[in-house]
Amino acid sequence: MTNQKKAYNYIKEQIITGKYRPGHLLSENQMGIRLNLSRTPIREAINMLETEGLIERNGQETRVTNITAEELKENYDLRSMLEAYALKKNFDNLDEVKLINIKKQLIQAGQEQNWSQYIILDKKLHLYLTSSANDSTLQKSLDLLNNQTDRMRYTIDESKLCVRTCVKELIEIIDTILNKDKNLTIELLQDHISKVFSWESEYFKQEA
């Protein structure tokens, strides 16, 4: 792994997981010290993240981009449409064994009301349902949207109700795929995305 990729992965992870929250001021010097890297790969990584809309520059300052309620809704609306389109394309190629394995893990996470495991499995299922085999424009667009929506998950405090509700929805999506009902699966996926947006937007309002 190159130093640029190392820096990129580190900074992006801090943003996506909410450790660097919107408005967080970034210091190339501090990140260089933390990662034991020179400023060049740090700066190159920041340039990449700026093109992805996660970082913005204002004069000499470099910050994690803020996101408005309107932007959050737009991102979720676009994600809903694109994920539905991607799932429609991938539907016939989905592997039942993989889906059943994810379902088992979801059941366990729901029984244990394990918030962190639910977050991991939710991401895993969405990526599996919508990822294409090639580096397509669709995949790049989905990745960019996921970056923006995933980083808002930090606004939701650990919620047993959210785990129970969302796990149930994801299991229903898997069961509908196993029953070969493409149209209903797409409908359930879009409904789930809409409900996740509702969860996040409520907490977003509280922090605004």
C-alpha positions as CSV (number, residue, x, y, z in Angstrom):
1,M,0.0,0.0,0.0
2,T,1.4,3.4,-1.0
3,N,1.7,6.2,1.6
4,Q,-0.9,8.2,-0.2
5,K,-3.4,5.3,0.0
6,K,-2.5,4.8,3.7
7,A,-3.3,8.4,4.4
8,Y,-6.4,8.3,2.3
9,N,-7.8,5.3,4.0
10,Y,-7.1,6.7,7.5
11,I,-8.6,10.1,6.9
12,K,-11.7,8.6,5.1
13,E,-12.2,6.1,7.9
14,Q,-12.2,8.9,10.5
15,I,-14.8,10.8,8.5
16,I,-17.1,7.9,7.7
17,T,-17.1,6.7,11.3
18,G,-17.8,10.2,12.7
19,K,-14.5,10.6,14.5
20,Y,-13.9,13.6,12.3
21,R,-17.3,15.3,12.4
22,P,-18.6,17.9,9.9
23,G,-16.6,21.1,10.3
24,H,-13.6,19.3,11.9
25,L,-10.4,21.2,11.1
26,L,-7.7,19.0,9.6
27,S,-4.0,19.6,10.1
28,E,-1.6,18.1,7.6
29,N,1.2,18.3,10.2
30,Q,-0.7,16.5,12.9
31,M,-1.8,13.7,10.6
32,G,1.7,13.4,9.3
33,I,3.0,12.9,12.8
34,R,0.2,10.4,13.7
35,L,0.8,8.4,10.5
36,N,4.6,8.9,10.4
37,L,4.3,10.3,6.9
38,S,5.5,13.4,5.1
39,R,3.1,16.1,4.1
40,T,3.1,15.1,0.4
41,P,1.0,11.9,0.7
42,I,-1.2,13.6,3.2
43,R,-1.9,16.4,0.8
44,E,-2.5,14.0,-2.1
45,A,-5.0,12.1,0.1
46,I,-6.8,15.3,1.0
47,N,-7.0,16.2,-2.7
48,M,-8.7,12.9,-3.4
49,L,-11.2,13.3,-0.5
50,E,-11.9,16.8,-1.7
51,T,-13.0,15.5,-5.1
52,E,-15.3,13.0,-3.3
53,G,-17.0,15.8,-1.4
54,L,-15.8,14.8,2.1
55,I,-13.3,17.6,2.6
56,E,-13.3,21.3,1.6
57,R,-10.7,24.0,1.6
58,N,-11.3,27.6,2.6
59,G,-8.2,29.7,2.3
60,Q,-5.5,28.0,4.5
61,E,-8.1,25.9,6.3
62,T,-9.1,22.3,5.5
63,R,-12.3,21.0,7.0
64,V,-14.6,18.0,6.8
65,T,-17.6,19.2,4.8
66,N,-20.8,20.1,6.5
67,I,-24.0,18.6,5.2
68,T,-27.4,20.3,5.3
69,A,-30.8,18.6,5.9
70,E,-31.6,19.2,2.2
71,E,-28.4,17.7,1.0
72,L,-28.9,14.7,3.3
73,K,-32.4,14.1,1.8
74,E,-31.2,14.5,-1.7
75,N,-28.4,12.0,-1.1
76,Y,-30.8,9.4,0.3
77,D,-33.3,10.0,-2.6
78,L,-30.5,9.4,-5.1
79,R,-29.2,6.4,-3.2
80,S,-32.7,4.9,-3.1
81,M,-33.1,5.2,-6.9
82,L,-29.6,4.0,-7.7
83,E,-29.6,1.1,-5.3
84,A,-33.0,0.0,-6.7
85,Y,-31.5,0.1,-10.2
86,A,-28.4,-1.7,-9.2
87,L,-30.3,-4.4,-7.4
88,K,-32.5,-4.9,-10.4
89,K,-29.4,-5.5,-12.5
90,N,-27.8,-7.8,-9.9
91,F,-30.9,-9.7,-8.8
92,D,-30.4,-12.9,-10.8
93,N,-26.7,-13.2,-9.8
94,L,-27.2,-13.0,-6.1
95,D,-25.9,-16.1,-4.2
96,E,-28.4,-17.8,-1.8
97,V,-25.7,-19.2,0.4
98,K,-24.2,-15.8,1.0
99,L,-27.6,-14.3,1.7
100,I,-28.5,-17.0,4.2
101,N,-25.1,-16.5,5.9
102,I,-25.8,-12.7,6.3
103,K,-29.3,-13.5,7.5
104,K,-27.9,-15.8,10.2
105,Q,-25.6,-13.0,11.4
106,L,-28.4,-10.5,11.3
107,I,-30.6,-12.7,13.5
108,Q,-27.8,-13.0,16.0
109,A,-27.2,-9.3,16.0
110,G,-30.9,-8.7,16.5
111,Q,-31.1,-11.2,19.4
112,E,-28.1,-9.6,21.1
113,Q,-29.3,-6.1,20.1
114,N,-25.7,-5.5,19.0
115,W,-25.6,-2.0,17.5
116,S,-22.0,-2.1,16.1
117,Q,-22.6,-5.5,14.4
118,Y,-25.9,-4.3,12.9
119,I,-24.1,-1.3,11.3
120,I,-21.5,-3.7,9.8
121,L,-24.0,-6.1,8.5
122,D,-26.3,-3.4,7.1
123,K,-23.3,-2.0,5.1
124,K,-22.3,-5.5,4.0
125,L,-25.8,-6.4,2.7
126,H,-26.3,-3.1,0.9
127,L,-22.9,-3.5,-0.8
128,Y,-23.5,-7.1,-1.8
129,L,-26.9,-6.3,-3.3
130,T,-25.7,-3.3,-5.3
131,S,-22.0,-3.9,-6.1
132,S,-21.2,-4.5,-9.7
133,A,-18.3,-6.7,-11.0
134,N,-16.7,-3.8,-12.8
135,D,-15.7,-0.3,-11.9
136,S,-18.8,1.2,-13.5
137,T,-20.1,4.8,-13.3
138,L,-23.0,3.4,-11.4
139,Q,-20.7,1.9,-8.8
140,K,-18.7,5.1,-8.4
141,S,-21.9,7.1,-8.0
142,L,-23.1,4.7,-5.3
143,D,-19.8,4.8,-3.5
144,L,-19.9,8.6,-3.4
145,L,-23.5,8.7,-2.0
146,N,-22.7,6.0,0.5
147,N,-19.7,8.1,1.8
148,Q,-22.0,11.0,2.5
149,T,-24.9,9.0,4.1
150,D,-22.8,6.6,6.1
151,R,-20.9,9.4,7.8
152,M,-24.2,10.7,9.3
153,R,-24.7,7.4,11.2
154,Y,-22.8,8.9,14.1
155,T,-25.8,11.1,14.8
156,I,-27.8,8.1,15.9
157,D,-27.1,7.1,19.4
158,E,-26.9,3.4,20.0
159,S,-30.6,2.4,19.7
160,K,-32.1,-1.0,20.5
161,L,-35.3,0.0,18.8
162,C,-33.4,0.9,15.6
163,V,-31.5,-2.5,15.7
164,R,-34.7,-4.5,16.1
165,T,-36.6,-2.6,13.4
166,C,-33.8,-2.4,10.9
167,V,-32.7,-6.0,11.4
168,K,-36.3,-7.1,10.8
169,E,-36.4,-5.1,7.6
170,L,-33.1,-6.5,6.3
171,I,-34.2,-10.1,7.0
172,E,-37.4,-9.5,5.1
173,I,-35.4,-8.2,2.1
174,I,-33.3,-11.3,2.1
175,D,-36.3,-13.6,2.4
176,T,-38.0,-11.9,-0.5
177,I,-34.9,-12.4,-2.6
178,L,-34.8,-16.1,-1.7
179,N,-38.5,-16.2,-2.8
180,K,-37.4,-14.8,-6.2
181,D,-39.7,-11.8,-5.9
182,K,-37.7,-9.0,-7.6
183,N,-40.2,-6.3,-7.6
184,L,-41.2,-6.7,-3.9
185,T,-37.5,-6.9,-3.0
186,I,-36.8,-3.5,-4.7
187,E,-39.8,-2.0,-3.0
188,L,-38.7,-3.3,0.4
189,L,-35.1,-2.0,-0.1
190,Q,-36.4,1.5,-1.0
191,D,-38.7,1.5,2.0
192,H,-35.8,0.5,4.3
193,I,-33.6,3.3,2.9
194,S,-36.5,5.8,3.5
195,K,-36.9,4.6,7.1
196,V,-33.1,4.9,7.8
197,F,-33.2,8.4,6.4
198,S,-36.1,9.2,8.8
199,W,-33.9,7.9,11.8
200,E,-30.9,10.0,10.7
201,S,-32.8,13.1,9.9
202,E,-34.4,13.2,13.4
203,Y,-31.0,13.1,15.0
204,F,-29.7,15.5,12.5
205,K,-32.3,18.0,13.6
206,Q,-31.3,17.6,17.2
207,E,-27.7,18.4,16.4
208,A,-28.4,21.3,14.0
